Amino acid sequence: MKTVQTVAEWRQLHATYHAAGKSIGLVPTMGALHAGHVSLCEKARRECDVVVVTLFVNPTQFDESTDFENYPRTDEADREKMTTAGVDLVFVPSVAEMYPSGSDYTVQENELSRDLCGAHRLGHFTGVLTVVMKLLQIIGADRAYFGEKDYQQLQLIRGMTKAFFLDTEIVPCPTIRESDGLAMSSRNVRLSSEERALAPQFYAILKSAPDAAMAEQQLRALGFVVDYIEDKTDRRFGAVRLGSTRLIDNVSR
């Protein structure tokens, strides 16, 4: 597995892959990989000639500086997982490489990004869309793989690629869950043992409650701090907090 740290180095490799007619699959991540990330890599491995994973903890999408500072970083374990999944190349840029002009230029969406998580995390999706736009432009992948746990993010990225006529196909992948139903997330490691035991009730109640108001009531009664529970079209969306850890999830209705 090759490691690349600069755009210039990647573009030289990309030209070689392109000349050989090889398809490229991209899995953008912020590291702290779990089985959900691995499933994206494995799907990319089945569908593409070259699999590229990006490891970049993007500072512009964190609305709280402490969340950025505390975000888990597990580089050695990440590399082991990627190697096992058959990843060909990992792109690990610095902040200076990704933001050579600082934050002067951003990508902003004006409707969906202000709802749900966007209403509670100001500027979050501008940071997400900006870094994903950069990664799609840099990597020039045929396909990019994103999990449905972050369903709002997925919809925004799909909308962005359509609005800006990007060639990369955005491939949605099912949420991977623990055996007790909790959606896998890099932030789960920050849950205390008591919080981890309670956390699966989030998914269970999202699925079983007759409406969003009842789901919120049941979660609050168990001790969750609820940011929102909302039913929209064919999905129920939720974001809650246990201690200092924020969990999001969604289920089809």
Secondary structure, DSSP 8 states (H G I E B T S, - for coil): -EEE-SHHHHHHHHHHHHHTT--EEEEEE-S---HHHHHHHHHHHHH-SEEEEEE---GGG-SSHHHHHHS---HHHHHHHHHHHT--EEE---HHHH-TTTTSS----SSGGGSTHHHHSTTHHHHHHHHHHHHHHHH--SEEEEEGGGHHHHHHHHHHHHHTT---EEEEE---B-TTS-B--GGGGGS-HHHHHHTHHHHHHHHH-SSHHHHHHHHHHHT-EEEEEEEETTEEEEEEEETTEEEEEEEE-
